[in-house]
């Protein structure tokens, strides 16, 4: 499978949804359709565990961060520091998604 193709994005989405079988709550905000204006620059996934809330931005292939997404990343990164890791931001690619999922499982 070619990295960055739509099938690979579906595989990554499925991998995050599998976390629900382990007791996590998973919300997918990633869509090919235009999102509600209130969702602009929000993360692609939110995973809620027992010990932390994980904000996940998925970047596949040539997908780049918008200025608003960079602002969101900065805000969540600061929140991660002040919350002691109760809220965590993850930038996920086709190369690191398995490691991020393992980290989420480890943290709970």
C-alpha positions as CSV (number, residue, x, y, z in Angstrom):
1,X,0.0,0.0,0.0
2,X,1.3,3.4,-0.9
3,X,1.9,5.7,2.1
4,X,-0.4,8.8,1.9
5,X,-3.2,7.2,-0.1
6,X,-6.8,7.3,1.1
7,X,-6.8,3.6,2.0
8,X,-3.9,4.2,4.4
9,X,-5.9,7.0,6.1
10,X,-8.8,4.6,6.5
11,X,-6.4,2.1,8.1
12,X,-5.2,4.7,10.5
13,X,-8.8,5.7,11.4
14,X,-9.7,2.1,12.0
15,X,-6.7,1.7,14.3
16,X,-7.8,4.6,16.4
17,X,-11.4,3.3,16.6
18,X,-10.0,0.0,17.9
19,X,-9.1,1.8,21.1
20,X,-12.8,1.8,21.9
21,X,-12.5,-2.0,22.5
22,X,-10.0,-1.2,25.3
23,X,-12.4,1.2,27.0
24,X,-11.4,4.5,25.4
25,X,-13.9,7.0,24.0
26,X,-12.9,8.0,20.4
27,X,-14.4,10.9,18.5
28,X,-13.4,11.3,14.8
29,X,-13.7,14.8,13.4
30,X,-11.8,14.0,10.2
31,X,-13.9,14.3,7.1
32,X,-13.6,14.8,3.4
33,X,-16.6,17.1,3.7
34,X,-16.5,20.7,4.7
35,X,-16.8,20.9,8.5
36,X,-19.1,23.3,10.4
37,X,-17.3,26.7,10.8
38,X,-17.1,26.1,14.5
39,X,-14.9,23.1,13.9
40,X,-12.4,24.9,11.8
41,X,-8.8,24.3,12.9
42,X,-9.9,21.7,15.5
43,X,-8.1,18.3,15.8
44,X,-9.0,15.3,13.7
45,X,-9.5,12.9,16.7
46,X,-10.1,13.2,20.4
47,X,-9.4,10.1,22.5
48,X,-10.5,10.1,26.1
49,X,-8.8,7.6,28.4
50,X,-8.9,7.1,32.1
51,X,-5.9,9.3,32.8
52,X,-5.7,11.7,29.9
53,X,-7.5,13.3,26.9
54,X,-5.5,13.0,23.7
55,X,-5.9,15.5,20.9
56,X,-4.8,14.1,17.6
57,X,-4.0,15.9,14.3
58,X,-3.5,13.5,11.4
59,X,-1.2,14.6,8.6
60,X,-0.9,12.2,5.7
61,X,1.2,12.6,2.5
62,X,1.4,16.2,1.4
63,X,-1.2,17.5,3.9
64,X,0.3,20.5,5.6
65,X,-0.7,22.5,8.7
66,X,-2.8,25.6,8.2
67,X,-2.0,28.7,10.3
68,X,-5.0,28.0,12.4
69,X,-4.0,24.4,13.0
70,X,-0.5,25.6,14.1
71,X,-2.2,28.0,16.6
72,X,-4.3,25.1,17.9
73,X,-1.2,22.9,18.2
74,X,0.6,25.6,20.2
75,X,-2.4,26.1,22.6
76,X,-2.7,22.4,23.2
77,X,1.0,22.0,23.7
78,X,0.9,24.7,26.4
79,X,-2.1,23.1,28.0
80,X,-0.3,19.8,28.0
81,X,2.5,21.4,30.1
82,X,0.2,23.2,32.6
83,X,-2.1,20.2,33.0
84,X,0.7,17.9,33.9
85,X,-0.2,15.7,30.9
86,X,-3.9,15.4,31.5
87,X,-4.4,16.8,28.0
88,X,-2.0,15.7,25.4
89,X,-1.5,16.8,21.8
90,X,-0.2,14.3,19.2
91,X,0.8,15.0,15.6
92,X,0.2,11.7,13.8
93,X,1.6,10.6,10.5
94,X,1.6,7.3,8.6
95,X,5.0,6.7,10.1
96,X,4.3,7.1,13.7
97,X,0.6,6.3,14.3
98,X,1.3,2.8,15.8
99,X,3.7,4.3,18.3
100,X,1.2,7.0,19.2
101,X,-1.6,4.4,19.7
102,X,0.8,2.4,22.0
103,X,1.6,5.5,24.0
104,X,-2.2,6.3,24.4
105,X,-2.8,2.7,25.6
106,X,0.2,3.0,28.0
107,X,-1.0,6.3,29.5
108,X,-4.6,5.2,29.7
